[in-house]
């Protein structure tokens, strides 16, 4: 039987520790990036977004419209900054539109 800890901890601290120890951070970051993309880009861009993939700090976005892809390519740095600001930490360092 495991010992009971008598020290009090905030639930947020316990959950953060659990996520870190369970190596769930990458999966949670991906979910957060997808949500941020939907909120920041809006329905217009979301309708043409086929898939999002986050791998080692690079966000790969597959778009069905070449015109939209070209238009978004002009603002890559701003999109990266907006997503990272929304998440409150640097998760995306590079954006590849395909």
MDTraj code that builds the backbone (N, CA, C; nanometers):
import mdtraj as md
import numpy as np

residues = "UNK UNK UNK UNK UNK UNK UNK UNK UNK UNK UNK UNK UNK UNK UNK UNK UNK UNK UNK UNK UNK UNK UNK UNK UNK UNK UNK UNK UNK UNK UNK UNK UNK UNK UNK UNK UNK UNK UNK UNK UNK UNK UNK UNK UNK UNK UNK UNK UNK UNK UNK UNK UNK UNK UNK UNK UNK UNK UNK UNK UNK UNK UNK UNK UNK UNK UNK UNK UNK UNK UNK UNK UNK UNK UNK UNK UNK UNK UNK UNK UNK UNK UNK UNK UNK UNK UNK UNK UNK UNK UNK UNK UNK UNK UNK UNK UNK UNK".split()
xyz = np.array([
    [0.0850, -0.1169, 0.0000],
    [0.0000, 0.0000, 0.0000],
    [0.0900, 0.1237, 0.0000],
    [0.0542, 0.2229, -0.0811],
    [0.1371, 0.3429, -0.0912],
    [0.1131, 0.4355, 0.0272],
    [0.2149, 0.5124, 0.0574],
    [0.2040, 0.6061, 0.1683],
    [0.1226, 0.7264, 0.1271],
    [0.0591, 0.7836, 0.2219],
    [-0.0196, 0.9034, 0.1993],
    [0.0672, 1.0253, 0.2300],
    [0.0635, 1.1213, 0.1372],
    [0.1399, 1.2437, 0.1571],
    [0.0529, 1.3447, 0.2299],
    [0.1058, 1.4030, 0.3340],
    [0.0301, 1.4997, 0.4128],
    [0.0535, 1.6436, 0.3689],
    [0.1495, 1.6652, 0.2815],
    [0.1728, 1.8026, 0.2365],
    [0.0655, 1.8426, 0.1353],
    [0.0242, 1.9673, 0.1426],
    [-0.0818, 2.0174, 0.0570],
    [-0.0220, 2.0816, -0.0666],
    [-0.0816, 2.0519, -0.1825],
    [-0.0359, 2.1083, -0.3086],
    [-0.1566, 2.1559, -0.3878],
    [-0.1346, 2.2569, -0.4675],
    [-0.2422, 2.3043, -0.5540],
    [-0.2659, 2.2027, -0.6637],
    [-0.3926, 2.1880, -0.7038],
    [-0.4282, 2.0892, -0.8058],
    [-0.3598, 2.1221, -0.9382],
    [-0.3438, 2.2516, -0.9690],
    [-0.2761, 2.2917, -1.0921],
    [-0.1309, 2.2463, -1.0946],
    [-0.0643, 2.2557, -0.9797],
    [0.0745, 2.2115, -0.9699],
    [0.0857, 2.0600, -0.9858],
    [-0.0086, 1.9896, -0.9267],
    [-0.0091, 1.8432, -0.9359],
    [-0.0326, 1.7997, -1.0803],
    [-0.1289, 1.8640, -1.1482],
    [-0.1570, 1.8291, -1.2876],
    [-0.0395, 1.8629, -1.3787],
    [0.0242, 1.9768, -1.3560],
    [0.1401, 2.0146, -1.4366],
    [0.2528, 1.9138, -1.4191],
    [0.2737, 1.8695, -1.2972],
    [0.3756, 1.7692, -1.2694],
    [0.3415, 1.6364, -1.3375],
    [0.2132, 1.5999, -1.3328],
    [0.1689, 1.4759, -1.3963],
    [0.1914, 1.4815, -1.5472],
    [0.1552, 1.5926, -1.6092],
    [0.1724, 1.6083, -1.7542],
    [0.3199, 1.5988, -1.7906],
    [0.4041, 1.6632, -1.7127],
    [0.5476, 1.6617, -1.7397],
    [0.6052, 1.5208, -1.7226],
    [0.5666, 1.4535, -1.6159],
    [0.6194, 1.3193, -1.5898],
    [0.5661, 1.2156, -1.6870],
    [0.4471, 1.2375, -1.7397],
    [0.3856, 1.1417, -1.8317],
    [0.4210, 1.1694, -1.9772],
    [0.4964, 1.2753, -2.0023],
    [0.5369, 1.3139, -2.1367],
    [0.4162, 1.3404, -2.2272],
    [0.3177, 1.4082, -2.1727],
    [0.1974, 1.4428, -2.2475],
    [0.2038, 1.5837, -2.3074],
    [0.3096, 1.6552, -2.2787],
    [0.3193, 1.7964, -2.3181],
    [0.3098, 1.8153, -2.4696],
    [0.3752, 1.7290, -2.5473],
    [0.3725, 1.7439, -2.6933],
    [0.2307, 1.7290, -2.7479],
    [0.1590, 1.6318, -2.6993],
    [0.0215, 1.6110, -2.7446],
    [-0.0691, 1.7266, -2.7055],
    [-0.0525, 1.7766, -2.5848],
    [-0.1325, 1.8904, -2.5405],
    [-0.0979, 2.0161, -2.6194],
    [0.0298, 2.0337, -2.6525],
    [0.0702, 2.1484, -2.7343],
    [0.0040, 2.1426, -2.8712],
    [-0.0034, 2.0239, -2.9302],
    [-0.0665, 2.0104, -3.0609],
    [-0.2136, 2.0486, -3.0550],
    [-0.2826, 2.0032, -2.9522],
    [-0.4241, 2.0369, -2.9359],
    [-0.4403, 2.1878, -2.9175],
    [-0.3519, 2.2473, -2.8397],
    [-0.3588, 2.3925, -2.8167],
    [-0.3299, 2.4713, -2.9445],
    [-0.2354, 2.4222, -3.0242],
    [-0.2035, 2.4892, -3.1504],
    [-0.3219, 2.4808, -3.2465],
    [-0.3858, 2.3662, -3.2548],
    [-0.5035, 2.3515, -3.3418],
    [-0.6149, 2.4472, -3.2998],
    [-0.6381, 2.4576, -3.1713],
    [-0.7411, 2.5472, -3.1216],
    [-0.7052, 2.6930, -3.1507],
    [-0.5778, 2.7291, -3.1290],
    [-0.5328, 2.8657, -3.1562],
    [-0.5456, 2.8980, -3.3053],
    [-0.5126, 2.8019, -3.3920],
    [-0.5244, 2.8226, -3.5369],
    [-0.6697, 2.8527, -3.5742],
    [-0.7620, 2.7737, -3.5195],
    [-0.9044, 2.7953, -3.5484],
    [-0.9507, 2.9317, -3.5017],
    [-0.9116, 2.9707, -3.3812],
    [-0.9568, 3.0977, -3.3250],
    [-0.8931, 3.2174, -3.3948],
    [-0.7644, 3.2086, -3.4250],
    [-0.6936, 3.3222, -3.4829],
    [-0.7206, 3.3397, -3.6321],
    [-0.7331, 3.2312, -3.7045],
    [-0.7493, 3.2391, -3.8500],
    [-0.8951, 3.2550, -3.8928],
    [-0.9867, 3.2123, -3.8095],
    [-1.1284, 3.2285, -3.8410],
    [-1.1818, 3.1203, -3.9346],
    [-1.3112, 3.1284, -3.9616],
    [-1.3785, 3.0262, -4.0422],
    [-1.3327, 3.0248, -4.1872],
    [-1.3014, 3.1420, -4.2414],
    [-1.2586, 3.1485, -4.3809],
    [-1.1365, 3.0630, -4.4080],
    [-1.0343, 3.0776, -4.3267],
    [-0.9115, 2.9997, -4.3432],
    [-0.9348, 2.8557, -4.2986],
    [-1.0114, 2.8371, -4.1947],
    [-1.0369, 2.7028, -4.1417],
    [-1.1039, 2.6131, -4.2462],
    [-1.1905, 2.6717, -4.3286],
    [-1.2592, 2.5935, -4.4321],
    [-1.1616, 2.5372, -4.5351],
    [-1.0489, 2.6035, -4.5561],
    [-0.9498, 2.5576, -4.6534],
    [-0.8331, 2.4826, -4.5896],
    [-0.8359, 2.4661, -4.4583],
    [-0.7295, 2.3938, -4.3880],
    [-0.7622, 2.2451, -4.3849],
    [-0.6736, 2.1659, -4.4454],
    [-0.6934, 2.0203, -4.4476],
    [-0.6367, 1.9541, -4.3229],
    [-0.5165, 1.9944, -4.2825],
    [-0.4554, 1.9320, -4.1652],
    [-0.3486, 2.0228, -4.1056],
    [-0.3238, 2.0010, -3.9780],
    [-0.2179, 2.0691, -3.9039],
    [-0.1325, 1.9624, -3.8376],
    [-0.0008, 1.9821, -3.8400],
    [0.0890, 1.8891, -3.7734],
    [0.2014, 1.9697, -3.7097],
    [0.2286, 1.9425, -3.5854],
    [0.3371, 2.0080, -3.5131],
    [0.4462, 1.9055, -3.4878],
    [0.5670, 1.9357, -3.5380],
    [0.6785, 1.8424, -3.5215],
    [0.8056, 1.9213, -3.4945],
    [0.8608, 1.9062, -3.3759],
    [0.9866, 1.9709, -3.3347],
    [0.9846, 2.1215, -3.3590],
    [0.8761, 2.1859, -3.3203],
    [0.8677, 2.3308, -3.3296],
    [0.8245, 2.3841, -3.4651],
    [0.8048, 2.2953, -3.5610],
    [0.7614, 2.3362, -3.6941],
    [0.6153, 2.2990, -3.7121],
    [0.5345, 2.3965, -3.7508],
    [0.3925, 2.3739, -3.7759],
    [0.3724, 2.3574, -3.9256],
    [0.3253, 2.2389, -3.9655],
    [0.2961, 2.2099, -4.1050],
    [0.1455, 2.2263, -4.1248],
    [0.1081, 2.3150, -4.2176],
    [-0.0323, 2.3421, -4.2442],
    [-0.0607, 2.3056, -4.3885],
    [-0.1531, 2.2133, -4.4079],
    [-0.1940, 2.1725, -4.5411],
    [-0.3214, 2.2477, -4.5780],
    [-0.3129, 2.3226, -4.6878],
    [-0.4256, 2.4049, -4.7323],
    [-0.4730, 2.3570, -4.8694],
    [-0.6030, 2.3668, -4.8949],
    [-0.6588, 2.3241, -5.0219],
    [-0.6631, 2.4359, -5.1251],
    [-0.6281, 2.5570, -5.0859],
    [-0.6311, 2.6719, -5.1765],
    [-0.4901, 2.7279, -5.1949],
    [-0.4423, 2.7248, -5.3195],
    [-0.3089, 2.7778, -5.3469],
    [-0.3057, 2.9298, -5.3316],
    [-0.4165, 2.9953, -5.3600],
    [-0.4240, 3.1401, -5.3446],
    [-0.4113, 3.1778, -5.1973],
    [-0.4839, 3.1081, -5.1118],
    [-0.4764, 3.1338, -4.9677],
    [-0.3373, 3.1019, -4.9148],
    [-0.2773, 2.9939, -4.9633],
    [-0.1418, 2.9559, -4.9214],
    [-0.0442, 3.0689, -4.9526],
    [-0.0545, 3.1245, -5.0724],
    [0.0334, 3.2346, -5.1120],
    [0.0090, 3.3581, -5.0252],
    [-0.1171, 3.3879, -4.9992],
    [-0.1531, 3.5045, -4.9180],
    [-0.1000, 3.4907, -4.7750],
    [-0.1147, 3.3728, -4.7158],
    [-0.0680, 3.3496, -4.5793],
    [0.0850, 3.3474, -4.5703],
    [0.1504, 3.3111, -4.6799],
    [0.2969, 3.3030, -4.6769],
    [0.3607, 3.4400, -4.6525],
    [0.2896, 3.5480, -4.6876],
    [0.3434, 3.6818, -4.6635],
    [0.3450, 3.7172, -4.5147],
    [0.2610, 3.6527, -4.4351],
    [0.2520, 3.6861, -4.2933],
    [0.2933, 3.5742, -4.2005],
    [0.3861, 3.4895, -4.2440],
    [0.4274, 3.3744, -4.1622],
    [0.4762, 3.4155, -4.0234],
    [0.5633, 3.5142, -4.0176],
    [0.6207, 3.5560, -3.8894],
    [0.5121, 3.6080, -3.7948],
    [0.4166, 3.6804, -3.8499],
    [0.3080, 3.7334, -3.7671],
    [0.2187, 3.6197, -3.7162],
    [0.1925, 3.5212, -3.8007],
    [0.1103, 3.4060, -3.7603],
    [0.1797, 3.3295, -3.6481],
    [0.3103, 3.3082, -3.6618],
    [0.3872, 3.2382, -3.5581],
    [0.3796, 3.3156, -3.4269],
    [0.3981, 3.4465, -3.4347],
    [0.3936, 3.5296, -3.3138],
    [0.2557, 3.5253, -3.2487],
    [0.1497, 3.5308, -3.3295],
    [0.0137, 3.5266, -3.2755],
    [-0.0162, 3.3938, -3.2065],
    [0.0256, 3.2839, -3.2679],
    [0.0008, 3.1517, -3.2087],
    [0.0766, 3.1383, -3.0773],
    [0.2036, 3.1759, -3.0766],
    [0.2831, 3.1657, -2.9538],
    [0.2285, 3.2567, -2.8444],
    [0.1809, 3.3746, -2.8828],
    [0.1219, 3.4655, -2.7847],
    [-0.0062, 3.4060, -2.7263],
    [-0.0856, 3.3440, -2.8109],
    [-0.2105, 3.2812, -2.7663],
    [-0.1819, 3.1679, -2.6670],
    [-0.0736, 3.0935, -2.6919],
    [-0.0385, 2.9804, -2.6056],
    [0.0378, 3.0240, -2.4809],
    [0.0956, 3.1418, -2.4843],
    [0.1689, 3.1913, -2.3684],
    [0.3100, 3.1367, -2.3560],
    [0.3568, 3.0701, -2.4591],
    [0.4937, 3.0183, -2.4613],
    [0.5322, 2.9923, -2.6062],
    [0.6606, 2.9764, -2.6299],
    [0.7073, 2.9513, -2.7665],
    [0.6961, 2.8033, -2.7984],
    [0.6000, 2.7712, -2.8828],
    [0.5786, 2.6339, -2.9258],
    [0.6142, 2.6211, -3.0734],
    [0.5758, 2.7206, -3.1529],
    [0.5985, 2.7190, -3.2966],
    [0.7153, 2.8124, -3.3287],
    [0.8176, 2.7583, -3.3953],
    [0.9309, 2.8415, -3.4359],
    [0.9372, 2.8569, -3.5874],
    [0.8681, 2.7695, -3.6596],
    [0.8693, 2.7742, -3.8051],
    [0.7333, 2.7301, -3.8572],
    [0.6894, 2.7916, -3.9686],
    [0.5596, 2.7603, -4.0282],
    [0.5812, 2.7202, -4.1735],
    [0.5320, 2.6031, -4.2094],
    [0.5419, 2.5559, -4.3474],
    [0.3995, 2.5367, -4.3986],
    [0.3693, 2.6078, -4.5065],
    [0.2374, 2.5975, -4.5690],
    [0.2501, 2.5100, -4.6910],
    [0.1628, 2.4086, -4.6997],
    [0.1678, 2.3198, -4.8155],
    [0.0300, 2.2986, -4.8715],
])
top = md.Topology()
chain = top.add_chain()
for i, resn in enumerate(residues, 1):
    res = top.add_residue(resn, chain, resSeq=i)
    for name in ("N", "CA", "C"):
        top.add_atom(name, md.element.get_by_symbol(name[0]), res)
traj = md.Trajectory(xyz[None], top)
